[in-house]
Amino acid sequence: MKITNSKVLSWQVTIASVATLFAATAAHAELGYADAVTEFFDSGAGPIPGPYGSPGGVSGPVPVDLDVILGSDTTGYLSLPTGSFVTVEFVDEVIEDAPGDDLIIDERGSGAEDADIFVSSDGVDFTFIGVASGNTASEFDLADIGYTDTVRFVRIVGLDAGGSSPGFDLERVRAPQFVFNSELFAEVVLEFFDSGAGPIDGPYGGPPTANPVPLDVVLGAEPGPLGFNDYLSLPTGSYVTVGFVTGTMIDGPGIDVFVNEAVGAGEDAEIAVSADGVTFTTLGVAGPGGITSFDLADIGFTEPVTAMRITGLDAGGSSPGFDLIGVGVYPGSIGPPVAADTDGDGVFDDLDNCILDANALQVDADGDGIGNVCDGDIAGPGGAGDDDCMINFFDLGQ
């Protein structure tokens, strides 16, 4: 089955030494956890040069990669002795003040190591939020310091050098309440194709699993019409094409777009982009269970993107296929829209068969080029005409 829509188409403490910049990033980002390490500074107060700690399975101190503190894994840790610090970034999501705790810092070990915690919206100016304690999950509320900006960066600074792996043993940084880091999400479904590889006819998804769902579950920011993790399952060969209306995706300074797949699933999907909704270029493969981010520069794509196609590559899971939650464009990669859409239905005016009446699927029962919702010939539900069984003779000549 194929459903087609015609077209939418300062760090405030002075550090004597220069900190070292790193590009450690989680291979596959998980929502609610730090995604990247942007900075690490070794004060020299430890027994060996940093970064050190434990990668898991061995006792520290031993050299570790900085990504040991990214994502949800608590197998390993990074030790921060007195004066050493690390700065992490939330890429796919940001932290805003919400009721309750907004930030959690997890520390490993039986020692009594502490750390100063700072937050920042830009990675330059940091504000002290409190002290994280050892051997516990320390919780922080932005309201306690009257912080109203969006938080993207968190800095953790070791305050002592105790323990077998001297310093504050940082496991992970969590955002229990977060907002997607995007101002432009998929706004319209342009096309859906059901390959027939699923257990029931598509579109299906959840929750609950493998049940019929409306296609708009993949549009906009969460939560969707069925809840926070509603999704569209795309088994092998099935695809959905989504469009951007109020803006376009352009190649920005870094990663440009993310595709979100339901956590706990294990399926992949091929991602393709298009400037016109007709010709698509493969951007890459979205991995299972979380956020996969893409950079248009990796494929040399320079045109404004108006549409993306997500194609399932397998049929595993309780709701077989890639469980698509949504698509979002990062703030630095949002460009202007390419055409007007007066009625806001996702179909540009020059292609819309009812410019003043929203009709995303462009249904035109009598094929006269005028959509049902504004066609005086079409009576009954979905039509603009009266139930008089009369035909507009003007249309006989169309």
C-alpha positions, 0 to 999 in steps of 0.5 A: 500500500502506498499513501502519497501527498503530492508535495510539501513540497565564562568558565568564570574561574580562571584556569592557569593552564590551557585546557585540552579540547576533545571531540569525544562523542557517544557513538549512538546517543541516548536521550537524557544522558550527556552526548559529548565531551567538549573539554578536559583539563588535567590539573596534575594532582593525580598519580598518573596523567589524566584522563584516568579512572576505570573502563570497567572490569579493572580497578583504577587508576588506569588510562581511560577514554573520555567517552566512558562517562557518556550515555547511560552505561555505568560500567566505568568512570573518569576520576577527577582529582583536585582541580581537574575538570571535564565539560560535557554537552547535551546535543540531542536534548537540552535541559530546562527548569521543570518541576523537580530535579533537572540534573543528576550527577552519578559518582562511583566508589566508597570514598568521600570525593566531592565535585563542584558542578557548573551549568552553561547555555553556551559553553563559555559562561558557567554558573555554579549550581552546587556540590556533588557528593561521592558514592551517590547520585547528586540531584540539582534543581535549576530553580534553586539558583534561579537559572532560567536559560537552557542548559546544554553544557555541564562542567564537573570539577574535582575537589579532592584526591582521595580514594583508590583512583584519586578524585571524584569518580564520575560515571555519567551525567543525566537529565531526567527532564529534557527538551529536544534540541530542535525548533524544526521537526518533521511537519507533514507526511508526504508518502507512506509505502507498506512493503507487506513485510510486517505482521499486519497491514501498515501503518502500524506501530505503538504503543501498544506494539504492532497496532494500527497507528496514524501517520502523524505519530512521527510528526512534531516534537514529543509527546505525540498523539499516542503518548511520549514514545508513540512510533511508526514501525517500518519493516524491511522495505517499508518507508515514510517520507516526511517534509519540512514546511516552515523551514528547511534543513541546511548544512550547518556548522556541525551535525544537522538532523537527528532521527529518533528510534524507540529505546529498546528496539534493535532495528536499523533504517536507511535515511535519505534526503531530498531538495524537491521531494522527488530525487533522494540521496542516501544520508546514512543508516540510523541505528537502533534504540535512540538518537542517530545524528547526521551531518549533510557535509558528510555526503556533500549535500548543499541544497536546502532539504525539504523532505526526508525518507526513512526506509526500514532495513529489517523486521525484528522486534515486538512491533517488527521494523524500525520504530520511528518516533520522530525527526528533528533539525538542530537549531544551527541547521534551519534554513528558510522555507522554499515556498509559500503554504497558505493553508498550512497543510504541507503542500506548497501553493504552486502544487496545492489543489486547494490553496485556502483549505487544508488538505494534506492528502490532496484528494481529488475524487473527480480528477478535475484538479480541484481538491474535494474540500474546496470542490463545489461538485463534491457533496457529502463528507469531505466535500465542499458541495451540497447533496443535490446530486448535481454536476458543475457543467464547467467541470465537464470541459476540464 
